[in-house]
Amino acid sequence: MRLSRMRLDPLKHAERVTGHRQSALVDLWSTTGFAATLSDVTGPHLYDYGDLPVATVAITLYDVRRHVLIENGRVRRDGPVSCGQFRIGLPGRTVVVDAVPDANAGKLVLLYLGDALLRDVAAAHGSATPIELMDRAWDVDDPMLSLCAQRLVEASTLAGEGRSLLAEQFAYTLALHLADRYAAPRACPTEPAPELDRGMPARIADFVRADPGRAISLADMAGVAGLSPSAFIRSFKRSTGLTPHRFVVEQRVRAAQDLIATSNMPLAEIALAVGFSSQSHLGTAFRAVTGVSPARFRRLRPGGE
């Protein structure tokens, strides 16, 4: 049965497809048209995707001994699938998959790419019309896509530790990579993302430092620059050499340095005040940015104990 794109709930759709409860790695469906779900594979299974309402990408993070892909009632592919390979499912096709894994356990990542996201990604490429993806069926090795999917799984487990921005960043990175490599040919060439103006990184730093303890999303940062999240990621990395997540971490560390230098607040309280989930989380980031621990930084300050 065809599902309306407006009524689609990616998490429920993925649960119907797999027959298992899903973990929502990223759920930006209502705001940006992107969702990623994670399913634990425990043995042979029949996956009934139904009539795909939007473009989907299935990434297997395990080896599949035999994988039968049936599209619109006909067998399209019958063979093994290696860990990290993927399928791009185009909307309007009825898809059923019969899979026998090589091991008893594995993980399947399903990405849902709605019209809003594909329009956003197209704009980041300088195009006014939405991106359309190519037809791919487990026939391409893409180490970048596989690595991003694995990192997305890892980052999602850290969302409760104040790293939801990292999971969001990986989500957009996946979408941009798919558009870069697997967009259907266009009549007009796309344009590279423009660089930010020279003062924009400082304005974004001021935005982060104004309240470093709050949750900061890509949409928040992109709004300061007047760009969509997809265009912002491209332009920001090109202009600063940093990812948005790394930039925010560095600004939070700078805010922590200021508090350590000007107050006697316990380090655990400083960590929470500047957006880290714990003193340990602060310590890891602080050492990565400054080369010393927060405690040593405090001892080295004038008058430090």
C-alpha positions as CSV (number, residue, x, y, z in Angstrom):
1,M,0.0,0.0,0.0
2,R,1.3,3.5,-0.9
3,L,2.1,5.7,2.0
4,S,1.6,9.5,1.7
5,R,4.9,11.3,1.9
6,M,3.3,13.7,4.3
7,R,2.0,11.0,6.6
8,L,5.2,8.8,6.5
9,D,6.7,8.0,9.9
10,P,10.1,6.6,9.0
11,L,10.5,4.8,12.3
12,K,7.2,3.0,12.0
13,H,7.9,2.2,8.4
14,A,11.3,0.7,9.3
15,E,9.7,-1.4,12.0
16,R,7.1,-2.7,9.6
17,V,9.8,-3.5,7.0
18,T,12.1,-5.3,9.5
19,G,9.6,-6.7,11.9
20,H,11.8,-5.4,14.8
21,R,11.8,-2.4,17.0
22,Q,14.1,0.3,15.6
23,S,16.4,2.8,17.1
24,A,16.1,6.2,15.6
25,L,19.7,7.3,14.9
26,V,18.5,10.6,13.7
27,D,15.0,11.9,13.4
28,L,14.9,15.2,11.5
29,W,11.9,14.2,9.4
30,S,9.5,16.8,10.4
31,T,12.0,19.7,10.0
32,T,14.4,18.7,7.3
33,G,13.1,15.5,5.7
34,F,15.8,13.2,6.9
35,A,15.7,10.2,9.2
36,A,18.0,7.3,9.9
37,T,17.0,4.1,11.7
38,L,19.0,1.2,13.0
39,S,17.9,-2.5,13.1
40,D,19.6,-5.4,14.8
41,V,19.8,-8.3,12.4
42,T,19.6,-11.7,14.2
43,G,19.1,-14.2,11.3
44,P,17.4,-14.8,8.0
45,H,14.5,-12.4,7.3
46,L,12.1,-11.2,4.7
47,Y,12.0,-7.4,4.4
48,D,8.8,-6.0,2.8
49,Y,9.4,-2.4,2.0
50,G,6.1,-2.1,0.2
51,D,5.7,0.8,-2.3
52,L,8.5,3.2,-1.4
53,P,7.1,6.6,-0.6
54,V,10.5,8.4,-0.7
55,A,14.1,7.7,-1.7
56,T,15.6,5.3,0.8
57,V,19.1,3.9,1.3
58,A,19.8,0.6,3.0
59,I,23.3,0.0,4.2
60,T,24.3,-3.4,5.5
61,L,26.9,-3.3,8.3
62,Y,27.4,-7.1,8.0
63,D,28.0,-9.7,5.3
64,V,25.0,-11.3,3.6
65,R,25.4,-14.8,2.3
66,R,22.4,-14.6,0.0
67,H,20.4,-11.6,-0.8
68,V,17.4,-11.7,-3.2
69,L,16.1,-8.3,-4.3
70,I,12.6,-8.3,-5.8
71,E,11.3,-5.1,-7.4
72,N,7.8,-4.7,-8.8
73,G,7.3,-8.5,-8.5
74,R,10.5,-9.5,-10.4
75,V,13.8,-10.8,-9.1
76,R,16.4,-8.1,-9.9
77,R,19.4,-9.5,-8.0
78,D,20.3,-12.8,-6.3
79,G,23.7,-13.0,-4.7
80,P,25.9,-12.1,-1.7
81,V,26.3,-8.6,-0.3
82,S,29.5,-7.5,1.5
83,C,29.5,-5.5,4.7
84,G,29.2,-1.8,3.9
85,Q,27.5,-2.2,0.5
86,F,24.2,-0.4,-0.1
87,R,21.0,-0.1,-2.1
88,I,19.3,3.1,-3.2
89,G,15.6,2.5,-3.4
90,L,13.7,5.0,-5.6
91,P,10.2,6.1,-4.7
92,G,7.3,4.4,-6.4
93,R,8.9,0.9,-6.6
94,T,7.5,-2.1,-4.7
95,V,10.5,-3.7,-2.9
96,V,10.9,-7.0,-1.1
97,V,14.2,-8.4,0.1
98,D,15.0,-12.0,1.2
99,A,18.3,-11.9,3.1
100,V,20.4,-14.7,4.8
101,P,23.2,-13.1,6.9
102,D,26.6,-14.7,7.1
103,A,26.6,-14.4,10.9
104,N,23.9,-14.5,13.5
105,A,24.1,-10.8,14.3
106,G,24.6,-7.5,12.4
107,K,23.2,-4.0,11.9
108,L,21.1,-2.5,9.1
109,V,21.0,1.2,8.6
110,L,18.0,2.7,6.7
111,L,18.1,6.3,5.5
112,Y,15.0,8.1,4.5
113,L,15.5,11.1,2.2
114,G,12.4,13.3,1.8
115,D,11.7,16.0,-0.7
116,A,12.7,18.8,1.7
117,L,16.2,17.4,2.2
118,L,16.8,16.7,-1.5
119,R,15.6,20.3,-2.3
120,D,18.0,21.6,0.4
121,V,20.9,19.5,-0.9
122,A,20.2,20.7,-4.4
123,A,20.3,24.3,-3.2
124,A,23.7,23.6,-1.7
125,H,24.8,22.5,-5.2
126,G,23.5,25.7,-6.7
127,S,20.4,24.1,-8.2
128,A,16.7,25.2,-7.8
129,T,15.3,21.7,-8.5
130,P,15.4,18.8,-6.1
131,I,18.2,16.2,-6.4
132,E,17.2,12.9,-7.9
133,L,19.3,9.8,-7.0
134,M,20.5,7.1,-9.3
135,D,19.3,3.5,-9.2
136,R,21.9,1.4,-7.3
137,A,21.4,-2.1,-6.0
138,W,24.3,-3.5,-3.8
139,D,26.7,-3.2,-6.8
140,V,29.0,-0.4,-5.5
141,D,31.7,-0.3,-2.9
142,D,31.7,3.0,-1.1
143,P,34.1,3.2,1.9
144,M,33.1,6.7,2.7
145,L,29.4,5.8,2.9
146,S,30.1,2.7,5.0
147,L,32.4,4.7,7.4
148,C,29.8,7.5,7.7
149,A,27.1,5.0,8.5
150,Q,29.2,3.3,11.2
151,R,30.2,6.7,12.7
152,L,26.5,7.7,12.6
153,V,25.7,4.6,14.7
154,E,28.5,5.5,17.1
155,A,27.5,9.2,17.3
156,S,23.9,8.4,17.9
157,T,24.8,6.5,21.1
158,L,26.5,9.7,22.4
159,A,23.5,12.0,21.7
160,G,22.6,11.9,25.4
161,E,26.1,13.1,26.2
162,G,25.6,16.4,24.5
163,R,26.8,15.3,21.1
164,S,23.6,15.4,19.2
165,L,25.2,18.0,16.9
166,L,27.7,15.3,15.8
167,A,25.0,12.9,14.9
168,E,23.1,15.6,13.0
169,Q,26.3,16.5,11.2
170,F,26.9,13.0,10.1
171,A,23.3,12.8,8.8
172,Y,23.9,15.8,6.5
173,T,27.3,14.5,5.5
174,L,25.7,11.3,4.4
175,A,23.0,13.1,2.4
176,L,25.6,15.4,0.8
177,H,27.8,12.5,-0.1
178,L,25.0,10.6,-1.7
179,A,24.1,13.7,-3.7
180,D,27.7,14.2,-4.8
181,R,28.2,10.7,-6.0
182,Y,24.8,9.3,-6.9
183,A,22.7,12.2,-8.1
184,A,21.1,11.5,-11.5
185,P,22.7,13.5,-14.3
186,R,21.4,17.1,-14.7
187,A,21.1,19.2,-17.8
188,C,22.8,22.2,-16.0
189,P,26.1,21.9,-14.1
190,T,25.9,22.8,-10.4
191,E,27.9,25.4,-8.7
192,P,30.3,25.0,-5.7
193,A,29.3,26.3,-2.3
194,P,30.4,29.8,-1.7
195,E,32.8,30.7,1.0
196,L,31.4,32.5,4.1
197,D,32.3,36.2,4.4
198,R,35.3,36.9,6.6
199,G,33.3,38.1,9.6
200,M,30.9,35.2,9.7
201,P,33.0,32.7,11.7
202,A,33.4,35.3,14.4
203,R,29.7,36.0,14.5
204,I,29.0,32.3,14.7
205,A,31.6,32.0,17.5
206,D,29.8,34.8,19.4
207,F,26.5,33.0,18.9
208,V,27.9,29.8,20.4
209,R,29.7,31.6,23.3
210,A,26.6,33.7,24.2
211,D,25.2,30.5,25.8
212,P,27.6,27.6,25.3
213,G,25.6,25.4,27.7
214,R,22.5,25.1,25.4
215,A,21.9,22.5,22.7
216,I,23.1,23.9,19.4
217,S,21.8,22.5,16.1
218,L,23.1,22.8,12.5
219,A,19.9,24.8,11.7
220,D,20.8,27.2,14.5
221,M,24.3,27.9,13.1
222,A,23.1,27.9,9.5
223,G,20.5,30.5,10.5
224,V,23.2,32.9,11.7
225,A,24.8,32.6,8.3
226,G,21.5,32.8,6.4
227,L,22.0,29.4,4.8
228,S,20.4,26.0,4.7
229,P,22.1,23.4,6.8
230,S,23.4,21.5,3.7
231,A,24.9,24.7,2.2
232,F,26.2,25.7,5.6
233,I,28.2,22.5,6.1
234,R,29.9,22.9,2.7
235,S,30.6,26.6,3.1
236,F,31.7,26.4,6.7
237,K,34.3,23.6,6.1
238,R,35.6,25.4,3.0
239,S,36.0,28.7,4.9
240,T,37.3,27.5,8.2
241,G,38.8,24.1,7.6
242,L,36.6,22.8,10.5
243,T,33.4,20.9,10.8
244,P,30.6,22.7,12.6
245,H,30.8,20.1,15.5
246,R,34.5,20.6,15.9
247,F,34.0,24.4,15.9
248,V,31.4,24.2,18.6
249,V,33.6,22.0,20.7
250,E,36.5,24.4,20.4
251,Q,34.2,27.4,21.4
252,R,33.0,25.5,24.4
253,V,36.6,24.7,25.5
254,R,37.4,28.4,25.1
255,A,34.4,29.3,27.3
256,A,35.6,26.7,29.9
257,Q,39.1,28.2,29.8
258,D,37.6,31.6,30.7
259,L,35.7,30.2,33.6
260,I,38.7,28.3,34.9
261,A,40.8,31.4,34.7
262,T,38.4,33.7,36.3
263,S,36.5,31.6,38.9
264,N,36.9,28.9,41.5
265,M,33.9,26.9,40.1
266,P,34.4,23.1,40.4
267,L,35.4,21.6,37.0
268,A,32.2,19.4,37.0
269,E,30.0,22.6,37.2
270,I,32.1,24.3,34.5
271,A,31.6,21.3,32.3
272,L,27.8,21.5,32.5
273,A,27.8,25.3,32.2
274,V,29.6,25.2,28.8
275,G,27.7,22.3,27.3
276,F,29.6,19.2,28.1
277,S,27.8,16.3,29.7
278,S,30.4,15.6,32.4
279,Q,33.8,16.5,33.7
280,S,35.2,13.6,31.8
281,H,33.7,14.8,28.6
282,L,35.1,18.2,29.2
283,G,38.5,16.7,30.0
284,T,38.7,14.8,26.7
285,A,37.7,17.8,24.6
286,F,39.9,20.2,26.6
287,R,43.1,18.1,26.1
288,A,42.3,17.6,22.4
289,V,42.1,21.4,21.9
290,T,44.7,22.7,24.3
291,G,47.1,19.8,25.0
292,V,46.6,20.0,28.7
293,S,43.9,18.8,31.2
294,P,41.5,21.3,32.8
295,A,43.1,20.7,36.2
296,R,46.6,21.4,34.9
297,F,45.3,24.5,33.1
298,R,43.9,25.7,36.5
299,R,47.2,25.0,38.2
300,L,49.2,26.9,35.6
301,R,47.0,30.1,35.8
302,P,48.5,33.0,37.8
303,G,47.8,32.3,41.5
304,G,46.6,28.8,40.7
305,E,47.1,26.1,43.3
